[in-house]
Amino acid sequence: MSWEERLSRAGWRITTPRRVVMQVLQRAGRPLSPQEIYMRGRRIHRSLGLVSVYRSLEVLERVGLVRRVHQEDRCDGYILASPGHHHILLCRRCGRTVEFPGAEDLSGLIAQVEQRTGFQVEDHLLELIGLCSPCQRSKS
């Protein structure tokens, strides 16, 4: 199913800003900040506004079409999301991201955290940070 079909089935319109944001992210090789998406998107559609980028990202993330990536040294970035539950590997040097399936059972860990803290965990976000293979090779 295409991203347009997923968006429509979720009850959202396919607007020009949403289309531009998806085009920019499809071409990106790393997470992009909203400002980077805006700058690249203006090359595709000159009247794209920064507020429209933020609103589009909010909707696209809600529908599960994009995923927010928390980066150590700058604001959050966004990547295209694969269907289903995934986690992220993030290269500290080049910013490359790789998704891996989230099928691993974290229920034991979550139960321990709930018991120790009194929190009721409703969701989780797992992101592993390190160096990708090309950056490891260039380091040595």
C-alpha positions in Angstrom: 0.0 0.0 0.0 1.4 3.4 -1.0 1.9 6.2 1.5 -0.9 8.1 -0.2 -3.3 5.2 0.4 -2.3 4.9 4.0 -2.8 8.6 4.6 -6.2 8.6 2.9 -7.4 5.5 4.8 -6.4 7.2 8.1 -8.7 10.1 7.1 -6.2 12.7 6.0 -6.0 14.6 2.7 -2.9 14.4 0.5 -1.8 18.0 0.5 1.1 19.6 -1.5 3.2 20.1 1.7 2.7 16.5 2.8 3.7 15.3 -0.7 6.8 17.6 -0.7 7.8 16.4 2.8 7.5 12.8 1.7 9.5 13.5 -1.5 12.3 15.1 0.5 12.5 12.2 3.0 12.5 9.6 0.2 15.6 11.2 -1.2 17.4 11.8 2.1 20.1 9.4 3.2 19.9 10.4 6.9 17.5 12.0 9.3 16.6 15.6 8.4 15.5 18.3 10.8 12.3 20.2 10.0 14.4 23.2 8.8 16.4 20.9 6.4 13.2 19.5 5.1 11.9 23.0 4.6 15.0 24.2 2.7 15.1 21.1 0.5 11.3 21.3 0.0 11.5 24.9 -1.2 13.5 23.6 -4.2 10.5 21.4 -5.1 7.7 23.8 -4.2 8.7 27.5 -3.8 5.7 28.5 -1.7 6.3 25.7 1.0 6.1 27.2 4.5 8.0 26.1 7.6 4.8 25.9 9.6 3.3 23.6 6.9 6.4 21.3 7.2 5.9 21.0 11.0 2.2 20.3 10.6 2.9 17.8 7.8 5.5 16.0 10.0 3.0 15.8 12.9 0.3 14.2 10.7 2.7 11.9 8.9 4.2 10.8 12.2 0.8 10.2 13.7 -0.1 8.0 10.7 3.2 6.1 11.0 4.7 7.2 7.7 7.6 9.1 9.3 9.6 8.4 12.4 11.3 10.9 14.7 14.9 10.3 15.4 16.5 11.8 18.5 19.9 13.0 17.8 22.6 13.7 20.3 24.0 17.0 19.0 21.1 18.7 17.3 17.3 18.9 17.1 15.3 15.8 16.2 15.3 14.5 12.7 12.8 12.6 10.7 13.1 9.5 8.4 10.6 7.5 6.5 9.1 4.8 8.7 8.7 1.1 7.8 5.4 -0.4 8.5 5.2 -2.2 11.9 7.1 -1.7 15.1 10.7 -0.9 14.5 13.6 0.6 16.4 16.5 2.6 15.1 20.3 2.3 14.9 21.9 5.8 14.4 25.5 6.4 13.3 27.0 9.0 15.6 29.4 10.2 12.8 27.5 10.3 9.5 23.9 10.2 10.7 22.9 7.1 8.8 19.9 5.3 10.2 18.9 1.7 10.0 15.6 0.3 11.3 15.4 -3.1 12.9 12.3 -5.0 13.8 10.9 -4.4 17.3 9.5 -7.9 17.7 11.9 -8.6 20.6 9.9 -8.9 23.8 10.6 -6.1 26.2 7.7 -7.0 28.5 10.1 -8.3 31.2 12.1 -5.1 31.3 9.0 -3.0 31.2 7.5 -4.9 34.1 10.6 -4.4 36.1 10.6 -0.6 35.4 6.9 -0.4 36.3 7.4 -2.3 39.6 10.5 -0.2 40.6 9.0 3.2 39.6 5.3 2.9 40.0 4.9 4.1 36.4 2.5 2.5 34.0 4.4 2.2 30.7 2.2 2.9 27.7 4.8 3.0 24.9 8.5 2.9 24.3 11.2 4.3 22.0 14.4 2.4 21.5 17.3 4.0 19.6 20.8 2.6 19.6 23.7 4.9 18.8 27.1 3.9 17.5 29.2 3.8 14.3 28.1 2.2 11.1 30.4 -0.1 9.2 31.8 2.5 6.8 32.5 5.0 9.6 34.2 2.2 11.6 36.5 1.5 8.6 37.3 5.1 8.0 38.1 5.5 11.7 41.0 3.0 11.6 
